[in-house]
Amino acid sequence: MTSTTAPVIPYGTWPSPISADIVAAGASPLTQLALGGADGGDVYWLAGRASEAGRNTLLRQRGARVDEITPAPFNLRTRVHEYGGGAYAIDGESVYFSHFLDNRLYRIEGDAAPEAFSAGGNTRYADFVVDHARDRLIAVREQHPAQGHAHPENTLAAVGFDGTETVLAQGHDFYAAPRLSADGRQLAWITWDHPRLPWQGTELWLAEVQPDGGLGTPRLVAGSASESICQPEWSPAGVLHFVSDRSGWWNLYRLHGGAVEALCPMEAEFATPHWTFGGSLYGFVSDDELICSYIVQGVSHLARLTVGAARLEALPHPYQEIRELRVGPGYVALLGGSPTIALELARIDLSNHELEVLAQSITELPALDYLSVPRSISYPTTGGRTAHAFFYPPVNGDVQAPADTLPPVIVISHGGPTSMASNTLKLATQYWTSRGIGVLDVNYGGSSGFGRQYRDALRGQWGIVDVDDCIAGARYLVEQGLADGERLIIRGGSAGGLTTLCALTFHDVFKAGASYYGVSDLKGLDLDSHKFESHYNDYLIASQPEAEALYRARSPIHHTDKLSRPMIFFQGLDDKVVPPQQSQLMVDALKAGGVPVAYVPLEGEGHGFRKAENIIRTLEAELYFYRRVLRLATPQGEAPVQIDNLPA
């Protein structure tokens, strides 16, 4: 709470203990849970090390002890579909993983050193399942051409521990989620083809595994061009379960007696979009009971589901976001967060609901006086729709703002665009609010977490609906007396970068903006994009050649004469998702047009920044940029970034 005797300092210039160094050092990404050990009681996870150039290392908790299983230089990461995920598998005491630097598969037996058993090179692997009976992994395989820009070939393959490889399924553009039944006799998997992405339509296949290790004739279990299937899993008794959005919501189903049966129909999301491999929001206690997480209005819930009775029993927990979970004997392990809890790994005893925190993404949080707790808001937007967002007001217990003044506000347009903003505590957000700058994190139409109809609001409307919802959110804050209408900022990364650029180019609400590896040229994106998203614009804009005029109309690069607001651009030079020229072209055009612009290109970074020094550099440059162009302050000392065309 701010003291009435605290010094009066203008919004946006507050001194804060949450430095860029603390943001970079304090956020250790936690991902990809797995369970193992002789009795299933060991919990494994990946921890990102920003101080080690963003390396992912595998940690294991056994009893009260936490061990690092993969010391440097091993980096458990894969770039299948470019976004990766599913980079390792656990089988009892054995570990299998993909090493990012050489794409080879490695095995660790007990305390032995990792041993490679695949060729690697231009072949990538992800989403592993161990086939005990045949001494092999079954995986999604992606083979890239040695030269040229042709798209890779994706298949389902078996990789023997002796290095032999066998293609099990091919012919579709994409494969995911191979899941072997406990007896090793059946394999289920998911496919989809261009121009779809997995949250638009996928197919679930099932085949018998033959004595020679090959597959019998596959049969289609569920899914279509307009039904999204994800998260197939086998129950202990060998019943295939999965998630489908055939009702308009991602709900749980099973293949029971040859028919598909809904387990608990409700207006909730039991899954999130398949951007990365290996995600899971449910697991089995027994044949008759599941532990599951589901999302309602952007907030996660945890429950025990009695199969066959469609009965959900809420389980107590402190989280509002659950990213993934795994069910072990008598417990559930999950990644969770809330407005006052940074993402953490927790273990919940299913008999007494006692919770044990195993790992934290941030081990030392600033005092509560510096932390902003968001408000969940809904507000009217274009077309009679309602949009959703989290608003973080400025908070700093050491200072107070001048009377009768309002704060600048940053409106965040998330990436994807089929993604979702959560309210989990993030130091990167508190970096701004503790300095007197509010943050509005928008779940615009097209975001996940609100059902298929809300997701499909962006069909053909990218650059329109998302922009309208960000603008409506900013105006709502101004109308409510929560933001200074003359100091509104918009920032976004990747697809959110296009939203940012369109909002600044075609509208006059925002006074400045920041693009992190953002899209500026839709046609250029089609020409340069990787395979996974190479047809995404067919859904988001329109199919070619009908899209030609729309591409030009919505691509900011063709309308730089309309963009007069100051901008800063951040771009990884190794980005294969949104290539660097997307930012460079905009920077060059704004320089030539006399618009204040700054550019921070980063060597060795791809789509998203992993290195601590670059996280620090970008935050400090962005803050300096806003303070200069919005005249919040005139920072002293060496400028962290050059701003071209900025009047003295």
Order of alpha helices (4+ residues) and beta strands (2+ residues): alpha-beta-beta-beta-beta-beta-beta-beta-beta-beta-beta-beta-beta-beta-beta-beta-beta-beta-beta-beta-beta-beta-beta-beta-beta-beta-beta-beta-beta-beta-beta-beta-alpha-beta-alpha-alpha-beta-alpha-beta-alpha-alpha-alpha-beta-alpha-beta-alpha
